[in-house]
């Protein structure tokens, strides 16, 4: 969280209502949030709906909460995938390290390994 010293008072209008809040968000971030809320309100707060505005706001809040929960679930899944990937990489590094340890002390052919075979296989 942010400390209270970095909060700036800001005035906004959402749904025709004026608000004064304190925030550490940039003007662009704040405008994006206001636009998002306005869009959701236009979807949910319509005179044609029979539900009273309070119930419409509750339904809107539930939709936003559902989006939040879905994103949290997706983040958790990505974190699990990242953890599994890190474990796989760690196992591969261990395997490569073991292979490297096993090959130390063994001579590695630096000449053409097919040299003898190509002489044997060449047409006479």
Phi and psi in degrees as GROMACS dihedral restraints (atoms count N, CA, C in turn):
[ dihedral_restraints ]
;  ai    aj    ak    al  type     phi  dphi    fc
    3     4     5     6     1  -100.8    20    10
    4     5     6     7     1   149.5    20    10
    6     7     8     9     1   -79.9    20    10
    7     8     9    10     1   155.5    20    10
    9    10    11    12     1   -62.7    20    10
   10    11    12    13     1   -22.3    20    10
   12    13    14    15     1   -67.7    20    10
   13    14    15    16     1   -23.4    20    10
   15    16    17    18     1   -95.5    20    10
   16    17    18    19     1     0.6    20    10
   18    19    20    21     1   -79.3    20    10
   19    20    21    22     1   137.3    20    10
   21    22    23    24     1  -116.2    20    10
   22    23    24    25     1   135.4    20    10
   24    25    26    27     1   -68.7    20    10
   25    26    27    28     1   137.2    20    10
   27    28    29    30     1  -141.2    20    10
   28    29    30    31     1   142.4    20    10
   30    31    32    33     1  -106.6    20    10
   31    32    33    34     1   137.9    20    10
   33    34    35    36     1  -141.7    20    10
   34    35    36    37     1   164.0    20    10
   36    37    38    39     1  -124.4    20    10
   37    38    39    40     1   122.6    20    10
   39    40    41    42     1  -130.0    20    10
   40    41    42    43     1   123.2    20    10
   42    43    44    45     1    60.4    20    10
   43    44    45    46     1    32.6    20    10
   45    46    47    48     1    80.0    20    10
   46    47    48    49     1    -2.7    20    10
   48    49    50    51     1   -99.9    20    10
   49    50    51    52     1   138.5    20    10
   51    52    53    54     1   -92.1    20    10
   52    53    54    55     1   137.7    20    10
   54    55    56    57     1  -132.1    20    10
   55    56    57    58     1   146.6    20    10
   57    58    59    60     1  -120.7    20    10
   58    59    60    61     1   121.2    20    10
   60    61    62    63     1  -127.0    20    10
   61    62    63    64     1   168.2    20    10
   63    64    65    66     1  -114.6    20    10
   64    65    66    67     1   130.6    20    10
   66    67    68    69     1  -148.2    20    10
   67    68    69    70     1   158.1    20    10
   69    70    71    72     1  -107.6    20    10
   70    71    72    73     1     8.2    20    10
   72    73    74    75     1   -74.4    20    10
   73    74    75    76     1   149.7    20    10
   75    76    77    78     1   -72.9    20    10
   76    77    78    79     1   165.5    20    10
   78    79    80    81     1   -59.8    20    10
   79    80    81    82     1   -38.3    20    10
   81    82    83    84     1   -66.7    20    10
   82    83    84    85     1   -44.3    20    10
   84    85    86    87     1   -63.4    20    10
   85    86    87    88     1   -43.3    20    10
   87    88    89    90     1   -64.0    20    10
   88    89    90    91     1   -42.3    20    10
   90    91    92    93     1   -64.2    20    10
   91    92    93    94     1   -37.9    20    10
   93    94    95    96     1   -63.5    20    10
   94    95    96    97     1   -41.3    20    10
   96    97    98    99     1   -65.1    20    10
   97    98    99   100     1   -45.3    20    10
   99   100   101   102     1   -61.4    20    10
  100   101   102   103     1   -44.1    20    10
  102   103   104   105     1   -61.7    20    10
  103   104   105   106     1   -41.5    20    10
  105   106   107   108     1   -62.1    20    10
  106   107   108   109     1   -47.0    20    10
  108   109   110   111     1   -63.9    20    10
  109   110   111   112     1   -42.6    20    10
  111   112   113   114     1   -60.2    20    10
  112   113   114   115     1   -41.5    20    10
  114   115   116   117     1   -63.1    20    10
  115   116   117   118     1   -45.8    20    10
  117   118   119   120     1   -62.7    20    10
  118   119   120   121     1   -39.7    20    10
  120   121   122   123     1   -64.4    20    10
  121   122   123   124     1   -40.0    20    10
  123   124   125   126     1   -66.7    20    10
  124   125   126   127     1   -28.2    20    10
  126   127   128   129     1   -75.0    20    10
  127   128   129   130     1   -35.8    20    10
  129   130   131   132     1  -105.4    20    10
  130   131   132   133     1   -28.0    20    10
  132   133   134   135     1  -102.7    20    10
  133   134   135   136     1    81.9    20    10
  135   136   137   138     1  -121.2    20    10
  136   137   138   139     1   141.1    20    10
  138   139   140   141     1   -61.8    20    10
  139   140   141   142     1   -25.1    20    10
  141   142   143   144     1   -70.4    20    10
  142   143   144   145     1   -19.9    20    10
  144   145   146   147     1   -74.9    20    10
  145   146   147   148     1   140.1    20    10
  147   148   149   150     1   -79.3    20    10
  148   149   150   151     1   -19.5    20    10
  150   151   152   153     1   -70.8    20    10
  151   152   153   154     1   147.9    20    10
  153   154   155   156     1   -69.5    20    10
  154   155   156   157     1   155.6    20    10
  156   157   158   159     1   -53.0    20    10
  157   158   159   160     1   -37.6    20    10
  159   160   161   162     1   -60.3    20    10
  160   161   162   163     1   -44.0    20    10
  162   163   164   165     1   -68.9    20    10
  163   164   165   166     1   -35.5    20    10
  165   166   167   168     1   -63.7    20    10
  166   167   168   169     1   -39.9    20    10
  168   169   170   171     1   -65.3    20    10
  169   170   171   172     1   -37.4    20    10
  171   172   173   174     1   -64.2    20    10
  172   173   174   175     1   -43.0    20    10
  174   175   176   177     1   -63.1    20    10
  175   176   177   178     1   -40.7    20    10
  177   178   179   180     1   -61.9    20    10
  178   179   180   181     1   -43.9    20    10
  180   181   182   183     1   -62.2    20    10
  181   182   183   184     1   -38.8    20    10
  183   184   185   186     1   -64.7    20    10
  184   185   186   187     1   -39.9    20    10
  186   187   188   189     1   -64.9    20    10
  187   188   189   190     1   -43.7    20    10
  189   190   191   192     1   -64.1    20    10
  190   191   192   193     1   -41.8    20    10
  192   193   194   195     1   -63.4    20    10
  193   194   195   196     1   -39.2    20    10
  195   196   197   198     1   -62.5    20    10
  196   197   198   199     1   -41.1    20    10
  198   199   200   201     1   -61.7    20    10
  199   200   201   202     1   -43.8    20    10
  201   202   203   204     1   -61.4    20    10
  202   203   204   205     1   -46.9    20    10
  204   205   206   207     1   -63.6    20    10
  205   206   207   208     1   -40.2    20    10
  207   208   209   210     1   -63.1    20    10
  208   209   210   211     1   -40.8    20    10
  210   211   212   213     1   -67.6    20    10
  211   212   213   214     1   -39.5    20    10
  213   214   215   216     1   -61.7    20    10
  214   215   216   217     1   -41.5    20    10
  216   217   218   219     1   -62.7    20    10
  217   218   219   220     1   -42.7    20    10
  219   220   221   222     1   -63.7    20    10
  220   221   222   223     1   -41.2    20    10
  222   223   224   225     1   -62.1    20    10
  223   224   225   226     1   -43.7    20    10
  225   226   227   228     1   -61.0    20    10
  226   227   228   229     1   -42.6    20    10
  228   229   230   231     1   -63.5    20    10
  229   230   231   232     1   -41.7    20    10
  231   232   233   234     1   -66.2    20    10
  232   233   234   235     1   -37.5    20    10
  234   235   236   237     1   -64.8    20    10
  235   236   237   238     1   -39.7    20    10
  237   238   239   240     1   -64.6    20    10
  238   239   240   241     1   -42.3    20    10
  240   241   242   243     1   -62.2    20    10
  241   242   243   244     1   -42.4    20    10
  243   244   245   246     1   -62.9    20    10
  244   245   246   247     1   -41.5    20    10
  246   247   248   249     1   -64.1    20    10
  247   248   249   250     1   -44.6    20    10
  249   250   251   252     1   -62.9    20    10
  250   251   252   253     1   -40.3    20    10
  252   253   254   255     1   -63.4    20    10
  253   254   255   256     1   -43.7    20    10
  255   256   257   258     1   -62.0    20    10
  256   257   258   259     1   -40.4    20    10
  258   259   260   261     1   -64.9    20    10
  259   260   261   262     1   -39.9    20    10
  261   262   263   264     1   -64.1    20    10
  262   263   264   265     1   -43.6    20    10
  264   265   266   267     1   -63.3    20    10
  265   266   267   268     1   -41.7    20    10
  267   268   269   270     1   -61.7    20    10
  268   269   270   271     1   -42.3    20    10
  270   271   272   273     1   -63.5    20    10
  271   272   273   274     1   -42.7    20    10
  273   274   275   276     1   -63.3    20    10
  274   275   276   277     1   -40.0    20    10
  276   277   278   279     1   -63.2    20    10
  277   278   279   280     1   -42.0    20    10
  279   280   281   282     1   -61.7    20    10
  280   281   282   283     1   -44.4    20    10
  282   283   284   285     1   -61.4    20    10
  283   284   285   286     1   -45.9    20    10
  285   286   287   288     1   -63.7    20    10
  286   287   288   289     1   -37.7    20    10
  288   289   290   291     1   -64.9    20    10
  289   290   291   292     1   -41.8    20    10
  291   292   293   294     1   -63.1    20    10
  292   293   294   295     1   -43.0    20    10
  294   295   296   297     1   -63.2    20    10
  295   296   297   298     1   -42.0    20    10
  297   298   299   300     1   -63.2    20    10
  298   299   300   301     1   -42.4    20    10
  300   301   302   303     1   -62.8    20    10
  301   302   303   304     1   -39.6    20    10
  303   304   305   306     1   -68.2    20    10
  304   305   306   307     1   -33.6    20    10
  306   307   308   309     1   -82.2    20    10
  307   308   309   310     1   -14.1    20    10
  309   310   311   312     1   -66.7    20    10
  310   311   312   313     1   135.8    20    10
  312   313   314   315     1    91.4    20    10
  313   314   315   316     1   -15.9    20    10
  315   316   317   318     1   -94.9    20    10
  316   317   318   319     1   139.6    20    10
  318   319   320   321     1   -76.3    20    10
  319   320   321   322     1   139.6    20    10
  321   322   323   324     1  -108.8    20    10
  322   323   324   325     1   130.0    20    10
  324   325   326   327     1   -68.7    20    10
  325   326   327   328     1   120.6    20    10
  327   328   329   330     1  -102.7    20    10
  328   329   330   331     1   -11.6    20    10
  330   331   332   333     1   -84.5    20    10
  331   332   333   334     1   178.7    20    10
  333   334   335   336     1   -64.5    20    10
  334   335   336   337     1   110.9    20    10
  336   337   338   339     1   -66.3    20    10
  337   338   339   340     1   -18.9    20    10
  339   340   341   342     1   -96.1    20    10
  340   341   342   343     1     3.2    20    10
  342   343   344   345     1   -53.4    20    10
  343   344   345   346     1   -52.4    20    10
  345   346   347   348     1   -67.6    20    10
  346   347   348   349     1   -41.5    20    10
  348   349   350   351     1   -67.8    20    10
  349   350   351   352     1   -37.9    20    10
  351   352   353   354     1   -69.3    20    10
  352   353   354   355     1   -32.5    20    10
  354   355   356   357     1   -67.7    20    10
  355   356   357   358     1   -37.2    20    10
  357   358   359   360     1   -70.5    20    10
  358   359   360   361     1   -37.2    20    10
  360   361   362   363     1   -87.4    20    10
  361   362   363   364     1   -10.2    20    10
  363   364   365   366     1   -70.0    20    10
  364   365   366   367     1   146.6    20    10
  366   367   368   369     1   -65.7    20    10
  367   368   369   370     1   144.7    20    10
